[in-house]
Amino acid sequence: MLNGWSCIENRVVFLLKLIFNKEYKKQLIELFILELNIDKLIIIVLISFFCFNKKKMKVVILAGGYGTRLAEETKIKPKPLVKIGGKPIIWHIIKIYHHYGIKDFVICLGYKGNILKKELNKLNSNKVWNIKYVYTGLKTMTGGRIKRVKKFIDNDKYFCLSYGDGLSDVNINKLIKFHI
């Protein structure tokens, strides 16, 4: 499963640099991660980028997909709202980042985005997290969603990127040291 790790990491880094490079702003960029047949956890690690100052860092969470593999759950709610241990998946993701001092989030909305926004606002009623919701389209692919939130992370040298439906036991501090 780890074969080609550097090759894939370099490809993702290259594509993200292209997306945010003004010279290439007219060029359509998409991340072709699905064709690589890699475990989602590895993809999350590969496309996570961290900055030196975690307090100012933002986390972009991709939460706009249809969630077709969980159709019985996602007919009424988006996949990031599927509950694990009584709380939505996206709540767990945000709590993990918050545990490591990161509290600024940009949520890429799409399918049933209004429901996701409403539920997250309830969970964040005491305003512990700074959440910016951006509607990125119903059928927009990963690279397109990242491109659409560019203006909300443009001044940041680094940012985190996570799927809204994947949980893992990752030490964020160690990942920061590794990538920086």
N, C-alpha and C positions, 0 to 999 in steps of 0.2 A: 504494500500500500504506500510506502514511503518512497518508492522508486520515482525518480523524476521530480522530487520535491523542489530542488533549486530551479529547475527549468520552469516549473509551474509558478513558483514564487516570482521569478524574474518576469514572466509573462504578465502576471497580474499587476506587479509594480509598474511595468512599462505601460500597460493600458491605462492605469489610473493616472499616470503622469501625462499621457496623451489627452485624456479627458479634461484635465485641468490646465493644460498648456494652451495659451491663447493662440499660438501659431496654428493649432489643429482644431480650432473651435468649429470650423465648418465641416470637419470630417466626422462621419457617423462612427461612433465607437460602441461596441458591445463586448461584454465579457463572455467568452465561450467556455464557461466553466463546466456546464452540464456535460459536454462531450468528453470531459476528462475522466469521468467515472471514478470520482474520488469521494471519500467519506466527507460528509458535511462538516464535521469538526475540523478537519484539516483545511477545508476551504475557509472557514471562519478564521482560523489562525493565520492563514496565508494572506488574507485580505484585510487583516487588522493592522492599522497604523497608529502609532502612539506619539505624543509630543512630550517635550521635556517638562512642561508645566501642566500637570494633570488637572489642576483647578480650572484652567481656561480651556481645556480640551473638550471637544464635542464628540459624541457618539452618534453616528448615523445608523438608524435601524431600518432595515428593509422589511416593511410590513404591508405590502400592497398586493401580494399574490393571491390566487384563488384558493389554494389549499385543497386541490382536488383529491389528494390521497386520503384526506380525512373528511370526505364529503358528508358523512352523516353528522359531523360536528360543524362543518363550515357552511352548511346551508343557511344557518341562522346567525353565525358570527365568523369573523376572520380568524384564521389559524392562530395568530399571536394571542388570542383571547381564550384558547382552549386551556382548561385548568389542569394544573399539576399541584397536588397537595392543597387544593382549595384556592389557589391563586393563578391568574393567567400567566402563560409562558413569558410574555413580554415584561410582566412585573418582576419575575425572577431575573431576567436579563438586566433590567435597570438596577435592581438591588445589588447584583454582582458588581456592576461598574461603580455604583454609589459606594459600596464597601471599600473600594480602592480610591475614593476621593473624586470621582468623576460624576458630575451632576447636570451637565448640559447635553441635551438630546435633541436630535432632529429625526422625526419619525416620517418615513416615506409612506404615505397613505395611498391606497388604491381600492381594492375590493373591500366593500363594507367599511370604508375608512371612517365614516361618521360614527359608527358604533364603536370602533376602536378608540377614537378621540373622546367620546363621551365616557367610556369606561375608564380610560387612563386618567381623565380629569377627576373622576371620583376617587380613584386610588391615590391621586396626588392632591387631594383637597387641601392639605396643609402646605402646599407649594414647596416641598423639599427639593424637587427636581425642576429644572428649567426645561420645558418641553416646547419645541417648535414643531407644529404639524404642517407638512407640505404634501398637497395632493399631487402625486406624480403620475397619475393615469392608471387605467384599468389593465391595459395589456403591455405596459412598458417593461422592457427587460432590465436586468440588473444595471448595466452600464448607463442606460437612459435615466434610470431613477437617480443614480449618483450625479449625473450631469444636471438634473433638474434641481438638486439641492446645493449646487455649487456656490450660489451667492450667499448661502447661510454658513459656509465653511471656508470661503475664499481667503479670508485673512489668516487662517490657521495653517501653519506649516504641516501639521499632521492631524489626523483624526482617526477615530476608531470606526470600523464598519462591521456590522453584525446582521445576520439574518434574524428576523423577529420570531423565529420558531425553533431555534437551536440552543440548547443548554449544554454547558460543559463545565468541568471543574478546572479552570485555568487560573493561574496566578498572574493577574494583570501586571503587577510590578515586574515579574520576571520577563514577561513578554515585552514590556517597555524597554528594559535593559537589553534584551536580545535585538530588537529592531532599531534601537537608537544607538 
